[in-house]
Amino acid sequence: MELSKEIRQAVAAGNVVIGTDKSLKVLKQGKAKLVVVASNCSSEVLADVERYAKLGNVPVHVFDGNSEDLGLLCGKPFLVSVLTIVEGESRSSASW
């Protein structure tokens, strides 16, 4: 999977924001490059993400796995429903 590889590289580089609220904030600021949503993400969250992504012409990808799978892919010991790859900034969700 190329998306899995890209996510791992972005996490290693610190170019990922993890979490719904933080991802929506980055989308509103226009700093998002790609949004990945877990397949079991709630429809309300998905609708919000898609609305703001559409305004900024940011692609939204629904991950094949659930939030547990996405968390494991990111190397996190918790569920990840939404993650955003940001434009070349060296920020991780831990620094927010």
Salt bridges, closest charged atoms under 4 A:
ASP48 OD1 - ARG51 NH2 2.58
GLU89 OE1 - ARG91 NH1 3.64
